[in-house]
Amino acid sequence: MQKTLARDDEPLVSARASVTPVTRRSTDPRVVFLVGFMGAGKTTVGRALAQRLGWTFEDLDDRIELLQRRSIAEIFRESGEAEFRRAETAALRQVISEQGSSPRVVALGGGAFVQAENVALLDGAGVPIVFLDGPAQELFRRCETEPRERPLRGDQTQFCELYNQRRPYYLKALWHIETAGKDQATIAAEVACSLGLE
């Protein structure tokens, strides 16, 4: 089940659809956050959405690497996941503090929206959060073709187990877009439409 809005502050349960319809708010958002599992297309869709809207795009992992002066894979190898999560929260806090600047689309890492502190930061900021969803097998195939190292990907069984653990957290996002079988331009258009940005 997923939520729609009758009013800005009143969630209702509705039938599942590929895009959650919403009421246009009195002020358009200046930042949109994309969440979802590895391979969901947060970066590619985020870039397409930012281009469509004339906004800036940012991948939170890029900011983490800049602040830490090492790659995500190196952070995991050298300092462990707990240290990476601390760096991730610090980077997210920084992005949220800048939301009054130029409008932007921000892609969060696959585990960011699972962390309670990050969810609290996003809730407190009152920003739109869009869950890009897709079948685990399709997401795994996408990850297999990517050159980037993903420290938590594992084999297909481990991938699907982690997907199943995280998906209930992603479903807490107010907007939910199904990505299976769609190209990035189509998904970006659905996100823009569902948020009333065009």
N, C-alpha and C positions, 0 to 999 in steps of 0.2 A: 504494500500500500504506500501511497505517497500523498503529500499535502498540497493543497492549493490555497489560495487566499480569497476569502469573501471580502475582508477588509485588511488593511496593512497589518493589523495586530491579531487577527482571528484565524488560526489554522483550522482547516477542515480536512477530513479524509475523503479522498475521491478514488475513482477507478484509475488503474494504472494506465498511463499514456506515455508516449515517447518524449513529450515535452510538457512540463508543468505550466498550465496557463496562470498568469498572474494579473493583478490589477496594476496599472501603471502608477508609480508613486509620484508624489508631488515634486520631488527632486530626483533627477536621474543620478545613478551612482557614479562616482568618480573612479572607482576601482572595482574590478570583478575578479574573484578568486576561482580557479578551476581545481577541483580535487578528483581523485580517482586512483585506481591501481596502476602499477607499471604497465606501459604499453597502451594505456587508454587514449593517448593522443593529446595529453594536456599541453605539451609544448607546441606541437604542430597546429593543433586547433587554436591554441592561445595566440600564436603568431598570425594565423588567418583571421581570427576575430579582431585582433588589434589593428591589422591592416584595413579590415572592413570598416571599423569605427574611426580610423585615423588616430588611434591611441598608441601608447607605448606598450611594448610587451616585455615582461620580465619572468624568467624562471628562477624561483627562489634558490634552487641548487647553485645557480651561477653566482648569486650574491654570497652564499655560504662559502663557496670556493674562493671568492675574492677576499672575503673577510679573514678566512683561515689560511689563505695562501697555499692551499693544497687541494687536490681533487677529493671528491666525495669518497672514492674508493680508498684513497690514502688515509682519510680521516677514519674510516671504518677499520682499516688494517692497523694503523698506528695507535689509535686512541679508543676504538670500540664504538658500538652503537650509542651508548649512553652519552658520550661526549658529542657525537654527531647530533643527537636530539637537542642537547643544550645549545649548540651552535645554530641549529635550525630555528629554535624558538627565539633566539636573540635576533636572527635575521628577519624573522616574521614580525617581531615587535618593531624593528626599524622600518620595514615596509609600511606597516600600518600607521606609524607616526608621520609618514610622508604622504598620506592619502589626500591631503589638501593641494598637492602639487598637480602636475599634469596627469590627466586620466590614464589609467593603465590596466592591462590584463595581467594577472599574476598566476603562474602555474605553480602549485605546491607539489612537493615530493609525495610519493605514494603513502608514506607513513605519517605525514604531517597532521592530517585531519583525524588521526587515531589518538593523538596525544591530547589529554584533557586541557593542559595549559594553553595549547594552540587554539583549541576550540573556544575556550573562554576568551582569548584575545580577539578572535574573529567575531564572536557573539557581541562582545563589548563594543566593537567598532561598528556593528550594524551594517556590515558589507554583504553584498550578494555572493553566495557560494553555490557553484554549479558542479554537480557530480556527473562526470563523464563515465558512463557504464558500458560494459561489454562482456561477452562470454569469456571465461578464464582461458579456454583453449585458444581463442582468437588473440587474446592479449599476449599469451605466451609465444605464439607464432610471430607476432610483431617484434617482441623483444629479441627473439632468436636472430632476426635479420639486422639488428642494430649493432653498430660497432662499439658503442659505449659499454663500459663495465657496470653491471648492476650488482652490488654486493649481496643483496638479499634474494636474487632471482632463484638460485638453486635449479634443481631439475623440475620437470613438469609436475610431478606429484607434490613437491615442496611448494612450488608456485601456486598450485590450486588450493593447497591448505592455507597458505598465507592470504590468498584472495578471499577465501571463505571466512577467515577470521576478521578481515578488515572491512568487508562489504557492509555489514550492519552499521558501522560507523559512517561510511560514506552516505548511506541512505538517510542520515540525519540532515544532510544538506537540503535546503528548501527546494532547489531546482535540480531536476534529474533528466539527463539527456541520454538516450540510447544511441550508441555509436556503431553497433554491428552493421557491417556491410555498407557504411556511408563514407564518403570522402570528407576531408577536412573542411572544405568550403561549405558543404551541406550542413555539417555539424555546427560550424561557426554561425551560419545563418540562423539555425534553430536556437542557438544560445542568444543571439542578438534579439530575435523575435520574442523569446520567452521572457526576456528581461525588459521588453518594451523600449529597446534602445534604437529601434528604427521602424 
